[in-house]
Amino acid sequence: MKKWIFSLSLLVCASLSNSPVTNAQEEAHQIIIAPKRLKSTDARYIQPYTVNADYLAVKGMEIKGFSAESLVKMEKSFEVLEKVVNSEEFKDKVINFENTQGKNEFASNRGLSNEQIYALFMDGRETLQQNTPGEMNFYLKLYYKRRSKVIGWTNGDINTININWKFFKDYKPNNVAANLAHEWMHKLGFGHASAKEHDSAPYAIGYIIGKLAERVLNGEELH
């Protein structure tokens, strides 16, 4: 079984001052990634439901702008995220997800079933990093924008996920894990029509991970 790796040699640390926070009721993103149309030649998407990786490892590849204390929180977030995504409960909740219309499917799902989305997630090949199966690779950069409701943002042309200190500083590791999962879904090519499309794969899977991560932090063992 692969072990979780957090590479301190790649960390670039910077101290940031605390500022007043207004809690946002929902995640917002500066960039909405349009769902991509599938190509019939893309075998990864037309294959039957198959999980190729035995274990999905969470890796911090490049972490910029975080203080020592913030790195401890991120390390814990990575730890709980890895426990969650490798649990049977996570698998069950993704595969059996029902949207608000009672249908067993995610919104903005790129034409994939829940089973195929789970398999693609566990395969761990980001759109820009096809040679890293079995890994959730995170390139993170902390920034600060006080008046923004944006928790984090990225786009399909970069590896970096930008995280707003305004929210991160008060978040618990389960909240951070949920946001990381949301943004990482964008790295797999999934988007959402708007910040209100909570049935979309990024939002819904983020919520699933957030709830399971909270249980892990409370000392529960996931099945």
C-alpha positions as CSV (number, residue, x, y, z in Angstrom):
1,M,0.0,0.0,0.0
2,K,1.3,3.4,-0.9
3,K,1.9,5.8,2.0
4,W,0.9,9.5,2.0
5,I,3.7,11.8,1.1
6,F,4.1,15.4,2.0
7,S,7.4,16.7,0.6
8,L,8.8,19.5,2.8
9,S,11.7,20.1,0.4
10,L,9.2,21.6,-2.1
11,L,7.5,23.9,0.3
12,V,8.0,27.7,0.0
13,C,6.7,29.4,3.2
14,A,5.6,33.0,3.7
15,S,3.8,34.5,6.7
16,L,0.5,36.1,6.2
17,S,-1.4,38.4,8.7
18,N,-4.9,37.6,10.0
19,S,-7.8,39.7,8.8
20,P,-11.5,39.8,9.6
21,V,-13.5,37.0,7.9
22,T,-17.1,37.1,6.6
23,N,-18.3,33.5,6.3
24,A,-19.6,32.7,2.8
25,Q,-22.6,30.4,2.6
26,E,-21.4,28.6,-0.5
27,E,-18.2,28.2,-2.4
28,A,-17.7,30.6,-5.3
29,H,-15.1,30.3,-8.0
30,Q,-13.5,33.0,-10.2
31,I,-13.2,30.6,-13.1
32,I,-15.9,28.1,-14.2
33,I,-14.5,25.3,-16.3
34,A,-16.8,24.2,-19.1
35,P,-17.4,20.4,-19.2
36,K,-15.5,18.9,-22.1
37,R,-17.1,16.7,-24.7
38,L,-15.9,13.1,-24.7
39,K,-14.1,11.7,-27.7
40,S,-15.0,8.1,-28.8
41,T,-11.2,7.4,-29.1
42,D,-10.6,8.2,-25.4
43,A,-10.5,4.8,-23.9
44,R,-10.5,6.0,-20.3
45,Y,-14.0,7.3,-20.7
46,I,-15.6,4.5,-22.7
47,Q,-14.2,1.6,-20.7
48,P,-16.5,-0.2,-18.4
49,Y,-16.4,0.7,-14.7
50,T,-12.9,-0.3,-13.6
51,V,-10.7,1.1,-10.9
52,N,-7.1,0.6,-11.9
53,A,-5.3,2.0,-8.8
54,D,-5.3,-0.1,-5.6
55,Y,-4.7,3.0,-3.6
56,L,-5.0,6.8,-4.2
57,A,-2.1,8.7,-2.5
58,V,-2.4,12.4,-1.7
59,K,0.8,14.3,-2.5
60,G,1.9,17.9,-1.9
61,M,4.0,18.7,-4.9
62,E,4.5,22.4,-4.5
63,I,3.1,24.5,-1.7
64,K,3.6,28.2,-1.8
65,G,2.8,31.1,0.6
66,F,1.9,29.0,3.7
67,S,3.3,29.7,7.2
68,A,4.6,26.9,9.4
69,E,1.2,26.7,11.3
70,S,-0.7,26.7,8.0
71,L,1.4,23.9,6.7
72,V,0.4,21.8,9.8
73,K,-3.2,22.3,8.9
74,M,-2.6,21.4,5.3
75,E,-0.7,18.3,6.3
76,K,-3.6,17.2,8.4
77,S,-6.0,18.0,5.6
78,F,-4.0,15.8,3.2
79,E,-4.1,13.0,5.8
80,V,-7.8,13.0,6.3
81,L,-8.4,13.4,2.6
82,E,-6.4,10.3,1.8
83,K,-8.3,8.3,4.4
84,V,-11.6,9.3,3.0
85,V,-11.0,8.7,-0.7
86,N,-9.7,5.2,0.0
87,S,-12.7,4.2,2.1
88,E,-15.6,2.0,1.0
89,E,-17.9,4.6,2.3
90,F,-16.6,7.2,-0.1
91,K,-17.0,4.7,-3.0
92,D,-20.6,3.9,-1.9
93,K,-21.6,7.6,-1.6
94,V,-20.2,8.5,-5.0
95,I,-21.6,5.6,-6.9
96,N,-25.0,5.9,-5.2
97,F,-25.2,9.7,-5.3
98,E,-28.7,11.1,-6.2
99,N,-29.2,14.6,-7.4
100,T,-32.1,16.9,-6.2
101,Q,-34.3,15.3,-8.9
102,G,-33.8,11.9,-7.4
103,K,-31.7,10.7,-10.4
104,N,-28.5,8.6,-9.8
105,E,-26.2,11.1,-11.6
106,F,-24.1,14.2,-11.1
107,A,-24.8,17.4,-13.0
108,S,-22.1,18.5,-15.5
109,N,-20.9,14.8,-15.5
110,R,-19.3,14.9,-19.0
111,G,-21.6,12.1,-20.0
112,L,-20.2,9.7,-17.4
113,S,-22.1,7.5,-15.0
114,N,-21.4,7.7,-11.2
115,E,-19.4,4.5,-11.5
116,Q,-17.2,5.9,-14.3
117,I,-16.7,9.1,-12.4
118,Y,-15.5,7.2,-9.3
119,A,-13.2,5.1,-11.4
120,L,-11.8,8.2,-13.1
121,F,-11.3,9.8,-9.7
122,M,-9.5,6.8,-8.2
123,D,-7.3,6.5,-11.4
124,G,-5.7,9.8,-10.3
125,R,-4.6,11.0,-13.7
126,E,-5.1,14.8,-13.9
127,T,-5.7,16.3,-17.3
128,L,-2.2,17.9,-17.2
129,Q,-0.5,15.0,-15.5
130,Q,-1.4,11.8,-17.3
131,N,1.7,10.0,-16.1
132,T,0.8,10.0,-12.4
133,P,-1.7,7.2,-11.9
134,G,-2.8,6.6,-8.3
135,E,-1.9,10.1,-7.1
136,M,-3.8,13.2,-6.2
137,N,-1.1,15.8,-6.9
138,F,-1.5,19.2,-5.4
139,Y,0.2,22.4,-6.4
140,L,-1.1,25.0,-4.0
141,K,-0.7,28.7,-3.6
142,L,-2.1,30.8,-0.8
143,Y,-3.3,34.4,-1.6
144,Y,-5.4,36.9,0.2
145,K,-8.4,38.8,-1.1
146,R,-10.5,40.3,1.7
147,R,-13.6,41.3,-0.1
148,S,-13.9,38.2,-2.2
149,K,-16.3,35.3,-1.7
150,V,-14.0,33.0,-3.6
151,I,-12.6,30.2,-1.5
152,G,-10.3,28.9,-4.2
153,W,-9.9,28.8,-7.9
154,T,-8.0,27.1,-10.7
155,N,-8.4,26.5,-14.4
156,G,-7.7,23.8,-16.9
157,D,-4.4,25.3,-18.2
158,I,-2.5,25.3,-14.9
159,N,-1.5,22.9,-12.2
160,T,-1.9,25.4,-9.4
161,I,-4.9,25.6,-7.1
162,N,-5.1,29.1,-5.5
163,I,-6.5,29.2,-2.0
164,N,-7.9,32.4,-0.3
165,W,-6.4,33.0,3.1
166,K,-9.6,34.8,4.1
167,F,-11.3,31.4,4.4
168,F,-8.4,29.0,4.9
169,K,-7.3,30.6,8.1
170,D,-10.5,29.7,9.9
171,Y,-11.2,26.4,8.1
172,K,-10.8,23.1,9.9
173,P,-9.0,20.3,8.0
174,N,-12.3,18.7,6.9
175,N,-13.3,22.0,5.3
176,V,-9.9,22.2,3.6
177,A,-10.1,18.6,2.4
178,A,-13.6,19.3,0.9
179,N,-12.3,22.4,-1.0
180,L,-9.2,20.5,-2.2
181,A,-11.4,17.8,-3.6
182,H,-13.7,20.3,-5.4
183,E,-10.7,22.0,-7.0
184,W,-9.0,18.7,-7.9
185,M,-12.2,17.6,-9.7
186,H,-11.5,20.5,-12.0
187,K,-8.0,19.0,-12.6
188,L,-9.8,15.9,-13.9
189,G,-11.8,18.1,-16.4
190,F,-15.0,18.4,-14.5
191,G,-16.8,21.8,-14.2
192,H,-20.0,23.3,-13.1
193,A,-22.4,25.7,-14.8
194,S,-22.4,28.1,-11.9
195,A,-21.5,28.3,-8.2
196,K,-25.1,27.3,-7.5
197,E,-24.8,23.9,-9.3
198,H,-24.4,21.9,-6.2
199,D,-25.2,18.6,-7.8
200,S,-22.2,19.0,-10.1
201,A,-19.4,16.5,-9.7
202,P,-17.0,19.0,-8.1
203,Y,-19.5,20.4,-5.6
204,A,-21.2,17.1,-4.7
205,I,-18.0,15.1,-4.3
206,G,-16.5,18.0,-2.3
207,Y,-19.5,17.8,0.1
208,I,-19.2,14.1,0.4
209,I,-15.6,14.3,1.3
210,G,-16.2,17.1,3.7
211,K,-18.7,15.2,5.7
212,L,-16.6,12.0,5.8
213,A,-13.5,14.0,6.7
214,E,-15.4,15.5,9.7
215,R,-16.1,12.0,11.0
216,V,-12.4,11.1,10.6
217,L,-11.4,14.2,12.6
218,N,-13.8,13.1,15.3
219,G,-12.0,9.8,15.6
220,E,-14.3,7.6,13.6
221,E,-13.0,4.8,11.5
222,L,-14.5,4.7,8.0
223,H,-15.4,1.4,6.4
